[in-house]
Amino acid sequence: MARLLDSLLAPGGTLIVTVPFSVPFHNDPIDTYFRPTPEEVAALFPSYAVTATAIVKSTTYGQDLIREKANLPLTFLKTIWRLSKVWKGWRMYLHMNHRLLWIFRPYRMTCVALRKPSH
């Protein structure tokens, strides 16, 4: 992906890269479990100058649920159903209920601004 982005960006251009840093597993559109630090993202573009980095806090799962008030009753029922499935085995049980760890913990995203050399 880094090579593709490099090939698309004109010399002297700025590239803004944002990736998950601390978020629950998500299927949509795909989750590779890649949760790099700003330094790890910058290392993917070794010839670029880093102009800014940050790990930005976002909402929590709890805040997302409150914002989606219309879906709250159905989400509540689905959550109770998933919490009751202890017979699925410990690994599956944790996987099904993993998002609950983010009820109060904010999601965090890695953000890096890079400038491509102008030569």
Residue pairs with C-beta under 8 A, 6 or more apart in sequence:
2 44
2 45
5 15
5 17
6 45
6 116
9 15
9 116
10 116
11 116
11 117
11 118
11 119
12 115
12 116
12 117
12 118
13 115
13 116
14 51
14 113
14 114
14 115
14 116
15 45
15 48
15 113
15 114
15 115
15 116
16 111
16 112
16 113
16 114
17 41
17 110
17 111
17 112
17 114
18 109
18 110
18 111
18 112
19 34
19 35
19 36
19 41
19 109
19 110
20 31
20 34
20 35
20 107
20 108
20 109
20 110
21 35
21 36
21 37
21 55
21 108
21 109
21 110
22 35
22 105
22 107
22 108
23 35
23 102
23 107
23 108
23 109
24 61
24 98
24 99
24 101
24 102
24 107
25 31
25 33
25 95
25 98
25 99
35 110
36 110
37 55
37 110
38 50
38 53
38 54
38 55
38 110
38 111
38 112
39 53
41 53
41 110
41 112
42 48
42 50
42 53
42 112
42 114
45 114
45 116
47 116
47 117
48 114
48 115
48 116
48 117
49 114
49 115
49 117
50 112
50 113
50 114
51 113
51 114
51 115
52 111
52 112
52 113
53 110
53 111
53 112
53 113
54 110
54 111
55 108
55 109
55 110
55 111
56 108
56 109
56 111
57 106
57 107
57 108
58 106
58 107
58 108
58 109
59 67
59 106
59 107
60 102
60 103
60 104
60 105
60 106
60 107
61 99
61 100
61 102
61 103
61 105
62 102
62 103
62 104
65 72
65 75
66 72
68 75
79 97
79 100
82 96
82 97
83 97
85 92
85 93
85 96
86 93
88 96
